[in-house]
Amino acid sequence: MGTSASQFSQSGIRFRIPTNLELKFE
């Protein structure tokens, strides 16, 4: 529940809302 969740979260979030998250992450 560390690699799977991390990968899924990063990939899902990035593809889902690559606007607010990308700005916050970057």
ABEGO torsion letter per residue (X at the ends): XAAAAAAAAAAAAAAABAAAAAAAAX
